[in-house]
Amino acid sequence: MTNIKNELISHSNLYVWTQINFAYHPNKIEDSKLSKDQTIRIFETNDLTMDSDDALETQNHFRLFDYMLKTVNEPLSKEMMIQMNMILKEII
């Protein structure tokens, strides 16, 4: 488990793969109109020029995943769960 955590924290290829797939697939289940290529573009460039709530939600997924990595060693708390929800629902 420590090796996976270290790989993710170091922003390795596993980090990139996880970010893209953990944003793309759940959004697709929720009927997102973004293609996988568009999801990759948002990840790589922070491009939100697509006029879409889906693009913003995808970017928020990326930010939430980073927050989770940053706090991975902290015990889960009510405040942390509130913060996670705020990140996911934030309108930039």
N, C-alpha and C positions, 0 to 999 in steps of 0.2 A: 504494500500500500504506500509506503514511504517513497518508493521509486516512482510510482505513478504521480503522486503529489509533486515531487520534485520536477518531473518532466513537464507537468502542467504549469507550474510556477515559473519555470525557465523559458516559457513561451516557445517550446519546441514544436516540431511538426504535429505531435499529439495534441498540443494546445490548440493549434490552428484547426485541425480536424474536428476536435471536440467542440470548439466554438461554433463552427459552421454547421455541423450536424445537429447540435443541441438547440440551435436557433431555427434552422430550416424545418426539421421534421415536426416539432410540436406546432409551429406556426401553420404548416401545411394541413395538419389535422384540424386546425381551427379555420380552415378555408382561406389561408393567405394566398394572395395572387402572385407573390414573388417566386421567381424561379430560383433554382439552386445557384445559377450563375449570378443573379442579382444579389442573393444573400452573400456570396463570396465578394462581390464588388463593394457592398456596404461594409463588410468586415475589413477589406484591404484598404479602402479609401475613405471610410466614414461618409460616403456619398449618400445624402438624403434628398437629392434633387428629384427623385421619383416622388410624384405627388401621391403619397400613400401612407396611411396609418400603419400598414404592414412594415414599411421601411423603418419607421420610428420604433415599432415594437421589436423588430429584429435588432436594431442598435441597442435597445434597452436590455435585450437578452445578453448581448455581449458584455455590457456593463455589469449586469447582475452576476454573470459567471466570474468576472474579475473580482467583484466584491466577495464572492464566495471563496475564491482562492485566497484572497487577502485575510479572510477571517476563519480559514479552515481549522486552525488550532484553538479557536475560542469555543466555549460551550454555547450551544444554541439557546437563545433567549427570546423573550417576547419582543424586546426592542430590536433585536437583529431581524426577526421575521417581519416586523413593521418596516424596517429599513429596506429589506429585500422587496417587499411589495411596492414601496415608494419608487425604488429604482425601476422596477418593471413597468410601472404605470406612469412614470414621469413624462411630461410633455415638454420637450425642449423648445 
